[in-house]
Amino acid sequence: MKKIKVKCWVEDEGEKFYGPGPNELLKRIQEEGSLSRAASKMEMSYKKAWELVQRLNQHTEEPLVILKKGGQHGGGAEVTPQGLEIMREFENLQIKIDELVDQQTDLIKVLK
């Protein structure tokens, strides 16, 4: 079955910085409370996840994730209210895009 697919991301000065991957990482951080566990769940290296969080925080006025250094009780990671709002708005946009694409049946009919 043919289906139209659209990818959506946010750019800042021509550089991709927020899309499905970063959104998934924020969701996993929110669930796990840990960057290390979030990265592991996504089969991503800790280094790559850490760099992604740093890049996200650099492209926004307020940080999206606060990383807490490890210690006797271990570190942790927390998605900020700004991060939660961005996640919510990105997911709402994805729903709207999916609904719009699902309505575009003419191209699929022509491609039979």
C-alpha positions as CSV (number, residue, x, y, z in Angstrom):
1,M,0.0,0.0,0.0
2,K,1.4,3.4,-1.0
3,K,1.5,6.2,1.5
4,I,2.8,9.7,1.5
5,K,5.4,10.4,4.2
6,V,6.6,13.8,5.3
7,K,9.5,14.5,7.7
8,C,9.4,17.7,9.8
9,W,12.2,19.4,11.7
10,V,13.1,22.9,13.0
11,E,16.2,24.7,11.7
12,D,18.1,27.6,13.2
13,E,20.2,29.5,10.6
14,G,20.1,26.5,8.2
15,E,21.1,24.0,10.8
16,K,18.7,21.2,11.9
17,F,18.3,21.2,15.6
18,Y,14.9,19.8,16.5
19,G,13.0,17.0,15.0
20,P,11.8,13.4,15.6
21,G,15.1,12.3,17.0
22,P,15.6,15.1,19.6
23,N,12.0,14.9,20.5
24,E,12.3,11.1,21.2
25,L,15.4,11.8,23.3
26,L,13.5,14.4,25.4
27,K,10.6,11.9,25.9
28,R,13.0,9.2,27.0
29,I,14.8,11.6,29.4
30,Q,11.4,12.5,30.8
31,E,10.5,8.9,31.3
32,E,13.9,7.7,32.6
33,G,15.2,10.7,34.6
34,S,18.6,9.9,33.2
35,L,20.5,10.8,30.0
36,S,22.4,7.5,30.2
37,R,19.3,5.4,30.4
38,A,17.5,7.5,27.7
39,A,20.4,7.1,25.3
40,S,20.6,3.3,26.0
41,K,16.8,2.9,25.3
42,M,17.4,4.6,21.9
43,E,20.5,2.6,21.2
44,M,22.5,5.8,21.1
45,S,25.9,6.4,22.7
46,Y,25.9,8.6,25.8
47,K,28.4,10.9,24.1
48,K,26.0,11.5,21.1
49,A,23.0,12.0,23.5
50,W,25.1,14.5,25.6
51,E,26.1,16.4,22.5
52,L,22.5,16.5,21.2
53,V,21.3,17.9,24.6
54,Q,24.1,20.5,24.5
55,R,23.1,21.6,21.0
56,L,19.4,21.8,21.9
57,N,20.2,23.9,24.9
58,Q,22.4,26.2,22.8
59,H,19.6,26.9,20.3
60,T,17.0,28.0,22.8
61,E,16.9,30.9,25.2
62,E,16.1,28.6,28.1
63,P,17.6,25.1,28.5
64,L,15.4,22.2,27.5
65,V,17.3,19.7,29.6
66,I,19.1,20.1,32.9
67,L,21.9,17.6,33.5
68,K,22.8,16.9,37.1
69,K,26.4,15.6,37.7
70,G,26.8,12.2,39.2
71,G,28.0,11.7,42.8
72,Q,27.3,9.5,45.7
73,H,23.6,9.1,44.6
74,G,24.3,9.4,40.9
75,G,23.4,12.1,38.5
76,G,20.3,12.6,36.5
77,A,18.6,14.6,33.8
78,E,15.4,16.6,33.8
79,V,13.4,18.0,31.0
80,T,12.5,21.6,31.8
81,P,9.0,23.2,31.4
82,Q,10.3,24.8,28.2
83,G,11.4,21.4,26.9
84,L,8.0,19.9,27.8
85,E,6.2,22.7,25.9
86,I,8.4,22.2,22.9
87,M,7.7,18.5,22.9
88,R,4.0,19.1,23.2
89,E,4.0,21.6,20.3
90,F,6.2,19.5,18.1
91,E,3.9,16.5,18.6
92,N,0.8,18.6,17.9
93,L,2.4,19.8,14.7
94,Q,3.2,16.2,13.7
95,I,-0.5,15.3,14.2
96,K,-1.6,18.2,12.0
97,I,0.9,17.2,9.3
98,D,-0.2,13.6,9.4
99,E,-3.9,14.6,9.2
100,L,-3.2,16.9,6.2
101,V,-1.1,14.2,4.4
102,D,-3.8,11.6,5.0
103,Q,-6.3,13.8,3.2
104,Q,-4.1,14.0,0.1
105,T,-5.4,10.9,-1.8
106,D,-5.2,12.3,-5.4
107,L,-1.5,11.5,-5.8
108,I,-1.9,8.0,-4.5
109,K,-4.8,7.4,-6.9
110,V,-2.7,8.5,-9.8
111,L,0.3,6.3,-8.7
112,K,-1.8,3.0,-8.8
